Amino acid sequence: MGMSIDHRSLPGIFQPRRTLKVIGIGAGASGLLLAYKLQKHFDDFSLQLLEKNPEVSGTWYENKYPGCACDVPSHNYTWSFEPKTDWSANYASSKEIFQYFKDFSTKYGLGKYIEFNQQVISATWDEAAAEWHVTAKNVVTGELKIASAHVLVNAGGILNAWRYPPIPGIDTFKGPLVHSAAWPEDLDLSGKVVGLIGNGSSGIQILPAIKSQVKELVTFIREATWVAPPLGESYQLYSEEEKKRFATDPAYHVERRKKAEARANGSFALFHAGSTEQAQVRAYMEDRMKSKLNNPELEKVLIPDWAVGCRRLTPGTNYLESLSDENVKVVFGEITQITETGVICDDGKGEYPIDVLICATGFDTTFKPRFPLVGRDGESLTTLWKDEPKAYLGIAADRFPNYFLTLGPNCPIGNGPVLIAIEAEVEYIIKMLSKFQKENIRSFDVKSEAVKDFNDWKDMFMDDTIWTEACRSWYKAGSASGQILALWPGSTLHYLEALKEPRWEDWSFTYPTKNRFIYLGNGHSSAETLDGDLSYYIRNSDDAPVDPILKRSGRKGTPAASGTPVDSTKAKSTPYL
């Protein structure tokens, strides 16, 4: 027996029957893009972006240490659709990048969705209501608030939860103890003996930036790392004439952006184990580091015996040369103890006296939520991911309905350009929310078997890459031999294609009524209901799009994602180094 429905009382096909309610965590790059895209694609929606800081821009607001800058060319560290023509230099400082995202928020009126100083402390799925209940704490007043929404998007980022290293005695140090991600504005290093722990991206930028201020700089290095030249070209300030041309000649500007982006996207082959590209880049990098160090003893301890890219490439300007300066001391080994007045290593040389200790030691990259996140049947994501985070395409977790995250496990954080990957993730989310609204869906949940299959595929793929070599990396949550948690099994372009068309078959959906097709409504199309074009399909020729991968139209070349064939003999690109 079917349902008895007065179809004439229903709206037309695909007409939303509720206000879409979304809560986003974080107003960094991902959160701002979510707000922009929701505003662009929906009329009837509400969004609360809960941001723990007093400003937008996330990590680019928080990181203010000396020398902090992006290692991607500035004209390519923008949204693909939102260029900036007045960068001061070809590699932008954190202050400029912060301003870019702040200006983006202001230009599109995104501030109305943001609630500042709100740190999320819990989020729980309510099966009966099909909503998320989120508790946030005002970091200034301590006041608690509870908000509810159909959909929760965790845009908190991966390089956001900084931490001190778990070294015995670190809490006993009497001098200033500083983390690179929480740099005090009033920190005075003049005439001090400064200890610097870490030789990752932050440490490599800090050392040359502060060396002239200090009496002595003792850099504690646990292991070797590949220090690359700036990605693409050496650092240079832009002249007013150059900035004027960027602003007045958009064709020239976009061509420069495209060339730099193509170089970044053209270097993925070096990550394949045993590839010619890897061998070439490694030989180049080794020769370059030797010439910069010009010190056989430093060469022995600083040039790795593992592949270039196993650990994140760390471009550094004037870092290697600085290690030989008179007031810079390199200590290679494991720190065993921090005392009230200094640092002890396993080199048998006793305590190194230190006045100020700087920890450039990174972030918690385990991907576990930084607050209790409870899904269906009381499952905690922290518990489920305690050994290894297993997500779906870097954006979803099974047993957590109506939940997305950006830059989640196995997103392409180190595969190539990252902002375009965020764009792909948010576009995917928008497609799901469109389906959610138009089909009046109650809940969506990625299937566990889809998560398992993806992670099995990911692990098999990683076996053929240089990332599985024995290097300690945050790609493996700080281990040397663990599973690859922070990289996509392919290039960034590969990720864009994988996310472009959602595989709805990988999802389970529930509906508020017994019949999933009630969204078909009163039998009238949206064109009829919205006074649209009632003959929109009439045209003079067949202009329907053709999949360029399946149909090459008899032309030579490899089909590009856009449908434009690319001559495979000209598609090779030199590594983006």
LINNORHU-V402712 format. One record per residue. N is the residue number from 1. RES is the residue in three letters. D_CENTER is the distance of its C-alpha to the mean C-alpha in Angstrom with 2 decimals. Layout:
N|RES|D_CENTER  N|RES|D_CENTER
This chain:
1|MET|51.16  2|GLY|48.49  3|MET|47.28  4|SER|49.43  5|ILE|47.33  6|ASP|48.57  7|HIS|46.31  8|ARG|47.70  9|SER|46.26  10|LEU|42.71  11|PRO|40.40  12|GLY|39.63  13|ILE|37.13  14|PHE|33.45  15|GLN|34.32  16|PRO|31.99  17|ARG|34.07  18|ARG|31.88  19|THR|29.48  20|LEU|25.91  21|LYS|24.56  22|VAL|20.84  23|ILE|19.27  24|GLY|15.69  25|ILE|14.37  26|GLY|12.77  27|ALA|13.32  28|GLY|10.31  29|ALA|8.77  30|SER|8.12  31|GLY|11.50  32|LEU|13.28  33|LEU|12.53  34|LEU|13.77  35|ALA|16.81  36|TYR|17.47  37|LYS|17.50  38|LEU|19.60  39|GLN|21.94  40|LYS|22.25  41|HIS|23.02  42|PHE|24.97  43|ASP|28.04  44|ASP|28.85  45|PHE|25.83  46|SER|24.93  47|LEU|21.55  48|GLN|21.01  49|LEU|17.78  50|LEU|18.32  51|GLU|16.88  52|LYS|18.00  53|ASN|18.26  54|PRO|21.00  55|GLU|18.76  56|VAL|15.71  57|SER|12.61  58|GLY|11.26  59|THR|10.44  60|TRP|12.29  61|TYR|15.18  62|GLU|15.37  63|ASN|15.28  64|LYS|18.68  65|TYR|20.08  66|PRO|22.38  67|GLY|20.89  68|CYS|17.31  69|ALA|15.86  70|CYS|13.13  71|ASP|13.99  72|VAL|13.26  73|PRO|16.34  74|SER|16.37  75|HIS|17.62  76|ASN|14.60  77|TYR|12.03  78|THR|13.09  79|TRP|12.98  80|SER|15.13  81|PHE|17.87  82|GLU|17.89  83|PRO|18.96  84|LYS|20.08  85|THR|23.28  86|ASP|24.17  87|TRP|21.70  88|SER|23.94  89|ALA|22.84  90|ASN|20.96  91|TYR|18.35  92|ALA|17.51  93|SER|17.86  94|SER|15.62  95|LYS|18.46  96|GLU|18.36  97|ILE|14.67  98|PHE|15.34  99|GLN|18.34  100|TYR|16.68  101|PHE|14.65  102|LYS|17.83  103|ASP|19.93  104|PHE|17.88  105|SER|18.47  106|THR|22.09  107|LYS|22.82  108|TYR|22.00  109|GLY|23.39  110|LEU|20.39  111|GLY|21.75  112|LYS|24.17  113|TYR|21.61  114|ILE|20.18  115|GLU|21.92  116|PHE|21.22  117|ASN|21.95  118|GLN|21.39  119|GLN|19.84  120|VAL|19.61  121|ILE|21.85  122|SER|22.44  123|ALA|21.91  124|THR|24.55  125|TRP|25.26  126|ASP|28.82  127|GLU|30.24  128|ALA|33.40  129|ALA|31.77  130|ALA|28.75  131|GLU|26.58  132|TRP|24.06  133|HIS|25.55  134|VAL|23.21  135|THR|24.63  136|ALA|23.29  137|LYS|24.93  138|ASN|25.60  139|VAL|24.75  140|VAL|27.63  141|THR|30.39  142|GLY|29.49  143|GLU|30.27  144|LEU|28.82  145|LYS|28.06  146|ILE|27.54  147|ALA|25.96  148|SER|26.06  149|ALA|24.43  150|HIS|24.48  151|VAL|20.72  152|LEU|18.03  153|VAL|14.33  154|ASN|12.20  155|ALA|9.41  156|GLY|9.61  157|GLY|6.16  158|ILE|6.37  159|LEU|7.81  160|ASN|10.20  161|ALA|13.24  162|TRP|15.16  163|ARG|18.29  164|TYR|21.47  165|PRO|22.46  166|PRO|25.05  167|ILE|27.88  168|PRO|31.40  169|GLY|32.85  170|ILE|29.80  171|ASP|30.96  172|THR|34.38  173|PHE|33.44  174|LYS|35.57  175|GLY|33.95  176|PRO|30.81  177|LEU|27.78  178|VAL|24.52  179|HIS|20.85  180|SER|18.81  181|ALA|16.42  182|ALA|19.62  183|TRP|21.84  184|PRO|25.19  185|GLU|26.36  186|ASP|29.89  187|LEU|29.34  188|ASP|32.28  189|LEU|32.15  190|SER|35.37  191|GLY|37.74  192|LYS|35.76  193|VAL|35.07  194|VAL|31.31  195|GLY|29.55  196|LEU|25.99  197|ILE|24.31  198|GLY|21.49  199|ASN|20.87  200|GLY|17.13  201|SER|15.24  202|SER|16.55  203|GLY|19.99  204|ILE|20.42  205|GLN|19.91  206|ILE|22.03  207|LEU|25.02  208|PRO|26.31  209|ALA|25.61  210|ILE|27.89  211|LYS|30.39  212|SER|32.98  213|GLN|33.05  214|VAL|33.85  215|LYS|37.02  216|GLU|35.32  217|LEU|31.77  218|VAL|31.51  219|THR|28.27  220|PHE|27.86  221|ILE|26.17  222|ARG|25.87  223|GLU|25.08  224|ALA|24.81  225|THR|21.78  226|TRP|21.53  227|VAL|21.36  228|ALA|20.67  229|PRO|22.05  230|PRO|19.85  231|LEU|17.99  232|GLY|20.69  233|GLU|23.26  234|SER|24.53  235|TYR|23.74  236|GLN|25.98  237|LEU|26.71  238|TYR|27.28  239|SER|30.85  240|GLU|31.87  241|GLU|33.22  242|GLU|29.93  243|LYS|28.10  244|LYS|31.01  245|ARG|30.76  246|PHE|27.04  247|ALA|28.08  248|THR|31.30  249|ASP|30.57  250|PRO|27.62  251|ALA|28.49  252|TYR|28.31  253|HIS|25.02  254|VAL|23.29  255|GLU|24.87  256|ARG|23.46  257|ARG|19.93  258|LYS|20.55  259|LYS|22.05  260|ALA|19.24  261|GLU|16.67  262|ALA|19.19  263|ARG|19.44  264|ALA|15.77  265|ASN|16.11  266|GLY|19.47  267|SER|18.75  268|PHE|17.49  269|ALA|21.07  270|LEU|21.00  271|PHE|18.96  272|HIS|21.95  273|ALA|24.37  274|GLY|27.58  275|SER|26.58  276|THR|28.51  277|GLU|25.39  278|GLN|24.37  279|ALA|27.93  280|GLN|28.12  281|VAL|24.96  282|ARG|25.99  283|ALA|29.46  284|TYR|28.26  285|MET|25.91  286|GLU|28.69  287|ASP|31.25  288|ARG|29.12  289|MET|28.36  290|LYS|32.07  291|SER|33.17  292|LYS|30.94  293|LEU|31.91  294|ASN|35.53  295|ASN|36.21  296|PRO|37.08  297|GLU|36.46  298|LEU|32.91  299|GLU|32.28  300|LYS|33.32  301|VAL|30.81  302|LEU|27.80  303|ILE|27.62  304|PRO|26.03  305|ASP|27.89  306|TRP|24.84  307|ALA|23.03  308|VAL|20.88  309|GLY|17.22  310|CYS|18.02  311|ARG|16.26  312|ARG|13.50  313|LEU|15.52  314|THR|16.32  315|PRO|17.92  316|GLY|20.62  317|THR|23.32  318|ASN|26.62  319|TYR|25.27  320|LEU|27.41  321|GLU|30.45  322|SER|30.16  323|LEU|30.59  324|SER|34.21  325|ASP|35.03  326|GLU|37.99  327|ASN|36.21  328|VAL|33.26  329|LYS|33.87  330|VAL|31.71  331|VAL|32.04  332|PHE|30.74  333|GLY|30.63  334|GLU|29.67  335|ILE|30.17  336|THR|32.62  337|GLN|33.47  338|ILE|32.79  339|THR|36.01  340|GLU|37.03  341|THR|37.41  342|GLY|35.36  343|VAL|33.56  344|ILE|35.20  345|CYS|33.90  346|ASP|35.32  347|ASP|37.03  348|GLY|40.27  349|LYS|40.53  350|GLY|40.47  351|GLU|38.66  352|TYR|36.82  353|PRO|37.69  354|ILE|34.78  355|ASP|34.96  356|VAL|31.26  357|LEU|28.53  358|ILE|24.93  359|CYS|22.26  360|ALA|19.26  361|THR|18.26  362|GLY|14.61  363|PHE|13.14  364|ASP|13.75  365|THR|11.42  366|THR|13.75  367|PHE|11.66  368|LYS|14.97  369|PRO|15.19  370|ARG|16.43  371|PHE|19.32  372|PRO|21.71  373|LEU|20.37  374|VAL|23.44  375|GLY|23.70  376|ARG|26.69  377|ASP|29.71  378|GLY|28.42  379|GLU|25.76  380|SER|23.29  381|LEU|19.75  382|THR|19.87  383|THR|23.09  384|LEU|22.03  385|TRP|19.02  386|LYS|21.04  387|ASP|21.57  388|GLU|18.66  389|PRO|15.96  390|LYS|16.81  391|ALA|14.87  392|TYR|15.58  393|LEU|13.35  394|GLY|10.24  395|ILE|11.34  396|ALA|14.72  397|ALA|17.14  398|ASP|20.84  399|ARG|23.35  400|PHE|21.11  401|PRO|22.44  402|ASN|20.95  403|TYR|17.59  404|PHE|14.09  405|LEU|10.67  406|THR|7.29  407|LEU|4.56  408|GLY|7.93  409|PRO|10.12  410|ASN|10.35  411|CYS|7.49  412|PRO|7.58  413|ILE|5.21  414|GLY|8.68  415|ASN|10.78  416|GLY|10.89  417|PRO|9.60  418|VAL|5.95  419|LEU|7.17  420|ILE|9.71  421|ALA|7.75  422|ILE|6.76  423|GLU|10.45  424|ALA|11.61  425|GLU|10.34  426|VAL|11.98  427|GLU|14.93  428|TYR|15.43  429|ILE|15.57  430|ILE|18.02  431|LYS|20.11  432|MET|20.46  433|LEU|21.42  434|SER|23.86  435|LYS|25.45  436|PHE|25.51  437|GLN|27.41  438|LYS|29.68  439|GLU|30.81  440|ASN|31.16  441|ILE|29.13  442|ARG|29.29  443|SER|26.42  444|PHE|24.04  445|ASP|22.90  446|VAL|21.43  447|LYS|24.19  448|SER|24.19  449|GLU|25.61  450|ALA|22.77  451|VAL|20.26  452|LYS|22.69  453|ASP|23.26  454|PHE|19.66  455|ASN|19.14  456|ASP|22.52  457|TRP|21.61  458|LYS|18.37  459|ASP|20.47  460|MET|23.16  461|PHE|20.99  462|MET|19.47  463|ASP|23.09  464|ASP|23.54  465|THR|20.73  466|ILE|20.85  467|TRP|18.04  468|THR|20.79  469|GLU|22.94  470|ALA|23.97  471|CYS|21.52  472|ARG|19.98  473|SER|16.20  474|TRP|13.29  475|TYR|12.40  476|LYS|15.52  477|ALA|15.09  478|GLY|17.31  479|SER|20.03  480|ALA|21.70  481|SER|22.68  482|GLY|20.56  483|GLN|18.72  484|ILE|15.48  485|LEU|12.92  486|ALA|9.52  487|LEU|10.26  488|TRP|11.52  489|PRO|15.32  490|GLY|15.60  491|SER|14.39  492|THR|11.78  493|LEU|14.98  494|HIS|16.02  495|TYR|13.04  496|LEU|13.99  497|GLU|17.54  498|ALA|16.93  499|LEU|15.47  500|LYS|17.90  501|GLU|20.82  502|PRO|20.30  503|ARG|22.52  504|TRP|24.38  505|GLU|26.50  506|ASP|23.74  507|TRP|24.04  508|SER|26.89  509|PHE|28.09  510|THR|30.68  511|TYR|32.82  512|PRO|34.92  513|THR|38.06  514|LYS|39.55  515|ASN|39.23  516|ARG|35.79  517|PHE|37.42  518|ILE|38.59  519|TYR|35.96  520|LEU|38.36  521|GLY|40.37  522|ASN|43.71  523|GLY|43.78  524|HIS|42.95  525|SER|40.04  526|SER|37.52  527|ALA|39.37  528|GLU|42.57  529|THR|41.19  530|LEU|39.31  531|ASP|42.12  532|GLY|40.17  533|ASP|41.47  534|LEU|43.69  535|SER|43.96  536|TYR|40.46  537|TYR|40.76  538|ILE|43.81  539|ARG|43.16  540|ASN|44.96  541|SER|42.90  542|ASP|40.39  543|ASP|37.08  544|ALA|34.99  545|PRO|31.82  546|VAL|32.08  547|ASP|29.36  548|PRO|29.18  549|ILE|28.28  550|LEU|31.41  551|LYS|33.69  552|ARG|33.85  553|SER|37.04  554|GLY|38.84  555|ARG|37.00  556|LYS|35.99  557|GLY|32.43  558|THR|29.20  559|PRO|27.92  560|ALA|24.68  561|ALA|22.36  562|SER|23.98  563|GLY|27.41  564|THR|28.51  565|PRO|29.95  566|VAL|28.84  567|ASP|31.50  568|SER|30.26  569|THR|32.36  570|LYS|30.40  571|ALA|26.88  572|LYS|26.42  573|SER|24.15  574|THR|24.28  575|PRO|21.35  576|TYR|18.96  577|LEU|20.33
